[in-house]
């Protein structure tokens, strides 16, 4: 299994080309449907894959958290993804995918890993709105392979949010209202948890906001803003001075969205802030190479608000000048 991930560093070159690589895995045969579904996770979030080690349980853990393991001296929480997703299956989860994102390391128990699949983000589709239930809320994108085989990308940020028990009130308590709804921030993110957190932060700041579920939708909406600005004799930066974007999104990723904005003269002066769980230095460097103005890790709303507030005030000074 280590062979699957031995060249992970080289895969950084894929970012910025609207391509990704996902590790395919299964959770077992669902007792309700008799089917074994295929799921995926971005390789960038995978640190290693191993046989499930002995897990130490602890009291008062969320139901899907099996316990913790020690990996090279670091205590790592372990989540049973099948149990979290409400999938009833008897198959033992003998494989653990160790993930690292949002500044956290956690292990996900799965039945088996398959292979690493390289594809274009344009092949990833947003799931239907009517998809509901616990699993539906976990799926951020779907792609189809040969033989009508569907692969579902899981919202692992949602898993982290709901199993780590982080204190929402603590995260947002020091955010002060800085504006009077006289500025608009446009944001794009495929994670419902991330969109909720962004909305909450911007509301606390007193900032108007418009959101999109992926880069393609964001670009379509931003072009409408540009057309309106042109028709009314205004600049886009006067209407939407800041665009906040995730990196991983179906149909169009954040790197391509940034490149589109920065290469279009209609968006001159619009600042782009990349807001991602992929906060490694290589990802930040790539973001800056396509024109990103700032890079803020997810799950840090106070830092996000500080960054946005500074950019908004600077934009006003530039406009006044």
N, C-alpha and C positions, 0 to 999 in steps of 0.2 A: 504493500500500500504506500510505502514511502516513495516508491518510484513515481506514483501519480503526482507528487508534489515537489519533486527534487528540483524542477526548473521554475519554481514559482516566481523568483525574482525577475526572470526574463519576461514574464508575462506582463510586467508593468508597461512594456512597449505597446500592448494592445490598447491601453487607455488613450483616449484622444482620437481613436479611429472608429468610434462607435461600435467596437467589438468587445466581447467579454468571453470569459471561460467560466463554466459552471461545473461544479462537482455534482454528479447525479447520485442519488441515494434513495433507498426505500425504507419504509417504517414497518412493513409487514402486511399481511393479508387482513384487510378490514373485515371483521366478523359480520358486519351489517351488509356489506355488498359482495363479499367474496373476491374482491379485486385487490391487487397489489399496485398502488399508485407510485408514480415516480416524481420525486421532488428534486429541487436544485438549490445550490447556494453558491454565490460568487466566490471563486477561488481566492480572490484577494482577502476574503474574510477567514480563510482556513489556514490555520497554523500547522496542523498535522492531523493524521488519521491513525488510530491505533485500536488494538483490541481493548475492550472495556476492562479497566483495572478494577481492583476491589474498591468499592464505594463505601465511604463512612457516612452513615446517616446521622442526623442531628434533629433535636426536637423543634417543633413549630416552624417547619419549612413549608413553603407553598406546595400544593399537592403534586405538581409535576416535577418538583426538584427532588431528585433521588438522594442527594447528599453532596459530598465533596471528595475530591481526590488530591493527592499531592503530586505535582509534576515538577520535578527538579527543584523541590523546595518551595514551590508556590501552590497555595491552596486554591483549587479551581472548583466552582460549583458545577454540578452535573444535572442537566435537564433531560427528562424523557420526552422527546418531541411527540411521540405517538400519544402519550397520556395528555400532554398539553393540548394537542389538537383535537382531543376527544375521539381518537381512532381506537376502536376496541379490537385488539389483536393479541393472540397468544404467543406469537413468535418472539423469542428472546432477542433483545437488542445487544448484540455482542460487539458492536463496533461503536467507537466514540470519535466524533469529529470535534477536534479542539479548535475553537474559533476565537478570533481577536478583533474587536471593533469597538468603537465608542469608548476606548480606553479600558475595556474590560475583557477578561479572558474567561471563557466558559466552555464546558463540554456538552455536546448534544449526543444523546444515545440514539442510534439508528439500527435497523436490521442489517443493512449491507450497503456498501458503496459500489457504484457501477464503473463509471469512467468519467473523464473530463471532456466536456463538449465545448467546442469553440463555435461561436455564432455571432451574428450581428444583432445589436440591440433592436434594430428594426423588425427582427423576427419575433421579438417578445411583445405580446399583446396584453393590454389591460383586461383583467377578467370582467365578465358581465356584471352589471350593477346588481342584478337579482341574486347573484351568488351570496348566500348568507350563511349564518351559523359560525361556529368557532373557526372551522377550517377556512370558510370563505373570507373571513376577516384577516386571515393569515396570508392569503395569496395576493402578491403584488403584481405578478406577471405570469403569463402562460405562453409556452411555445409548443409547436407540434412537430414531432419527429416522424420518420417513416412508419407506416403501418398504423396511422392515426393514433400514435402514442403521444399523450400530452405530458409535458413536464411543467410542474408548478413551482415557481419561485416563492419561497417563504419569507415573510416579513420578520426576519430575525431580530430586528430592532424592537418589534412589538413583544417578542418573546423575552428579550432582556428587560424591557420596561416593566412587564407584568410579573416577572419572577424575581427581580432583584429588590422589589419593594422600596425603590428610591422614594424619598419624601418630596412630593410635588410642592407642597407649601414652602418647604425649605428652599427649593430651587428658585422659586419665584418671589419670595417674600421681600427681597431688597430691590426689586425693579420699580423704579419711580416713573410716573407719567411725565414725559418730557415734551410732548407736543399736543396740539389741539385738533387732531384729525385733519390737519391741513397738508399732509404728505401721504403718498401712497407707495407701499412696497409691494412688488410682485414676487411671488415665490412659487417654486416648483418642487414637488417631492411626491414619490409614489407610495410612501409609507403613511398610513393613516395616523399612526402615533406621532410621527414627525410633524405632520401638518397640524395636528392638534396642539403640539407644543409650540410651534411657530406662531400659530394664531393667538395662543394665550400670551406669549411674550409681546407680540405686537399690540395686542389689546391693552396690556399693562403699560406700554409706552405711550399709548394714545395715538397710534399710527393706523391709518386706513390700510387695508391689504386686500389683494386679490391673489387667489391660489390656483394652481394647475396640478394635475396628477402625474404629468410627465413632461419631458422636454419638448416633444412634438406639440402637445396642446399649448404649452407655454409660448412656443415660437409663433404659433398661429394667432394667439391672443395678442402677443406683442406687436405683430404686424398690423393688427387692427388698431392698436394704440397709435402706431406710427402713421397710419392712414388718417386717423382722426386729427392727429397733431398737424399733419400737412394741410388738411382741409380747413383748420381753424387758425393757421398761421402761428402755431406754437412749436416748441421743441419737445421731443419725447422726454428729455431729462426734466422738463418742467412738470410733466404729468406723472412720470414714474422714474424717479432719480436712481432707484436701486432695484436690482433683480437678485433674489436669493435663490440659489439652486443646489439641489442634491447632485451627486455624481451618478449613482446607479439609478437609471430609470428606463422603463421599456420604451421602445420606438425611437427615442433620441436621448442620449445621456447628457450629463451636465457639461462635459468638455465640449461637445459639438454645439450645444446651445450657447455656451460662452463664445465660441469661435464665431458663430453666426451673428451674435450681437456686436462683437467687437469689430467685425469686418464690414458692418453695415453703417455708412456715415449718418443715417437717420438717428442712430443710437449714440452718437457722439456725446461723451460726458456721462453716460449712464454707467454707474458702478455695478460690478458683478461680485457678489459674495458667495463663495462656495461653502456649503453647509453639509458636511458629510461625516459619516461614521468611519470612512477611510481616511484617517488623519495622519498616516505615515508621511515621512518627509518626501518620498518619491512621488506620492500623490499630490502633495502640496506644490512641489516643483513643477509637475506637469500642469497643474491648474494655472500657475503663474505663467507658464509658457504659452498658454492659449489666451491669456489676457485677464485672468481673474485678479481682482483688486485686493481681496481679503479672503482668508481661509479660516473658518470657525468650525471646530468639532461639534458634533451633535451632543445633545444632553447637557449643554452648558448654556442655558438661557440667559444668565446674567452676562456672560462674555458676549453672547450674540447681541444683546441689547446695547451693550457698551460700544460694540463695533458699528452697529447700524446707527446709533445716535451720533457718533463721531462723523460718519460719512454723510449723514443728512445735514448736520450743521456745516460741514465743509462745503457741501453742494450749495447751500444757501449763500455762503460767503462768495463762492465763485460766481453765482448768479448775480449777486448784488454788485460785484466788481465789474 
